[in-house]
Amino acid sequence: MRVALCGRNLGDLRELLAPLPVTCVDVDPELVISYGGDGALLGAERDYPGVPKCPLRDSRANPKCAAHSEESVLRQLVDGGLSEERIARLVGETQDGKSIVGINDVLINKHTISSAVRYRLWLDGELYMNQIVGDGLVIATPFGSTGYYRSITHSLFRVGIGLAFNNSTEPLDHLVIDRGSVVTVEIIRGPAVMLADNDPVRIPLVEGDHVTVRKSEQSTRVLGLDVFRCPDCLRLRQESS
């Protein structure tokens, strides 16, 4: 198996892989192992879009339950014993064709710390709010609902697309809409930016710009996601922090 590695403490991971029937490569891998936390997985998808991913938490920062040591998970991987899931992705696109893709979320955010962004919002072509004032809008996948979306709404969802209004001056509750819905945003007063996940790329937005966000036709294949998000491992991490 040709495997690319992404993340931190990769020397540790290479030692674990040494006795296994894998070859570490940088080009044309069959699989990518992300070593670290959620951010490592997001970065792996940017570096190797479309290639199956196996996210593995590094032991230096993430204690594991007895069933999910790195050695155990990697052995299951090479033996074909890890379950595969497909994670929905979102794509945000400006009216002039600039686009960005996120596994977790696509954000419309204020550019200037001291100034709010004003925007207008449509859902599937129907005007939802004529003006919203705040720090911005988080448009999240179910996978990403455990991240920024959760920190704003204190909630999760499993199906659809979630909208969280970040520090809005209006009393707006979060929304969960159909996964096939299209979200359209017009910047009424900027400047603002569009970004996705932990991607350093920022797409600048100014007054009059329109952005559409929708579910991508492509998804991300992930092996062992149930292991990566094991509640027993999460409890151990929380207790050790």
N, C-alpha and C positions, 0 to 999 in steps of 0.2 A: 504494500500500500504506500502510495506517495502522499506524504503529509507535510503541510506547511504549518509553521508555528507562529502564533501571535500572542503578545501580552508581556508579562513581566516574569523575572526569575526563570528565563527560558533554559538556563543551564541545568536547573533542577529537573525540568521537564525532559530534557534530552537524556539525562541519566536514567530516568524512569522508562524511557522509550528504548534505550540501548538493547535490552534483551528481547525486544518484541520484533516481529517481522514487518517493520516499517522503514521507509527511507525518507529522511527529512529533506525537503526541497523548497525552493523559493518560487519556482515557475511551474505552472500546469499541475498543481496538486489535485489529488482525488478527494482530499479531505483537509479541512483546516481545524486544528486544535487551538482554541483560545484559552490561555492560561492566566487566570486572574478573576476579576469580577465581571459585572454586566458590561462595564466599559470596554473590556477586552473583547467581548463578543461583538459589540457594536463596531469596534475598529476592525475586527476580522472580516466582517461583512463588507465594509467599505473597501478593504484591500483586496478581497477575493469574492466579489459579488457572484452569486449563483452557485458557488461551490459549497457542498454540505459542510456544516460546522459541528464540532463537538466541544461545547464549553466545559472547562474544568477549572474549579476554584483552586488556587494555589494554597498549599498547606501552611505557608509562613503566616498568612493573614486570615486563613479560614479553617478553623478546626472542623473535622468531619465526624459524622457518626460512624459506628463500626462497620456498617455495610458499604460505605462509600469512600474508602480510601482511594488515593490516586491509582495505586497499583490495581485495585479491584476494578475500577471503572475502565482503565485502559485495557485490561485483559478482556472485559466484556466488549469493548469496542472492536478489538481485532478478531474476537470470536463471533461478531455479529449479534451480540446479545443486547444492544441498546436500542430502545424504541426510537422511532423517527417521528417528528412532528414538523408541521409546516407553519411558520409564523408569517402573518400578514404584514405587508409593508405599506407605507403611505408615500405618495409622491405629491410634492407641492410644486406648482408651476406658475410663473408670472405670465402676464399677457404677451411679453416679448420672447417667451420660450426658455427662460432660465428655469432650471428645475433642481430639486434636491429630494433625496429619498431617506426615509427613516424607518427603522424597525420599532423604536419606542414611540416617537412622536415627531410631528412637524410643528414648529412654533412660529407665531408672528409676535414679535417682541419690540418694545420701544428701543430705540437706538441710544437715546440720551437718558442717562440715569435720572436727571432732575426733571424730566418732562414726560408726561403720559402720552400714549398713542391713542388716537381716535380712529375708530374704524366702523364700517357698516358690514352686516353679516347676512348672507343668504344661505338657505339650506335647500338643495335641489331646485334652485331657481326662484324660490319663494323668499321674500324679504322677511327675516326673522327679527332683526333689530336695526333701526335706522341709524342709531349711533351708540357705540359703546366706548367708554373712556376707562383706561386702566393701563396696567403694565403689559398686557398682551393676551394672546389666546394660545392655549395648548390643545393640539389635536392629536389624540393618542390612539394607539392600537391596544387590544387587550393585554398583549405582552408588556407594553409600555405603561399600562395603568398602575403598575407597582412603583413607578418612578415619580416624575414631576407631577403628573396628573394626580397621584395619590396625595402628594404633599399639599396640593391646593384644595382638593375636594374631600380628603379623608375617606375615600371610597375606592372600590375596584369594580371592574366589570369583566365579563368573559366573552361577550359577543358584541360585535358592532364597532363603532368609532365613538370615542369619548371627547367631549369638548369641555375644557375647564377655563373659566374666565379669571385670569390672574389679576387679583387686586383691583377688581372692577369697582367703579364708583356707584354703579347701579346694583340693586339687589338681585343679581342673576344667579340662579342655581346651575350646576353643571348639567350637561345633557349626554345621553347615550343614544346615538342615531344608528340607522341601518348601515351595515357594512358597505352597501352599494351606494350610499349617499355621497353627494358632492357638496363640499363646503366652499363658498366663495366669500372672499374678504376684499373690501375696498378700503384703502387708506384714506381717511378724511383729513387727518393731520398727522404728519410724521415729524422727524424721520423715524423709520422703523426698519427691522431686518427680518428676514425669514431664515430659519436654521432648522437642523434636524439632528436628533440624538446628541452625541458629543462631537459631532463633526465641526472642525474649526472653520469651515466655509460659511460665510455670511453673505446672503443676497440682500443688498440694500433696497429699501422701498421708500417712496416719497408720496406726497399727496397725489391722489388720482390713480395710483397703481392698483391693479387687481391681481389677486392670487386665488388659484383654485387648488384644493387639496382633496384627494380621493384615494381609494384603495388601489394599489399597484396591481397590475396583471401578474407580476412575478411575486413569489413568496420565498422565504428563507427556510431551507431544510436544516433542521437541528436534530442531532442525535443525543439522547440522554438528557433532555431538558428536564424530565421528572427528577433525575438525580441532581442536576444543577440547582434545582429549586426545592430540594428536600426540606421539609419543615423541621426535621430533627437536626439537620446540619445548621439550619438558620437559627434554631434555638441555641445551639452551642456557640455560634458566632456572637449572638447577642449577649450571652452570659460571659464571654471572654472579653467583650469590649469595655 
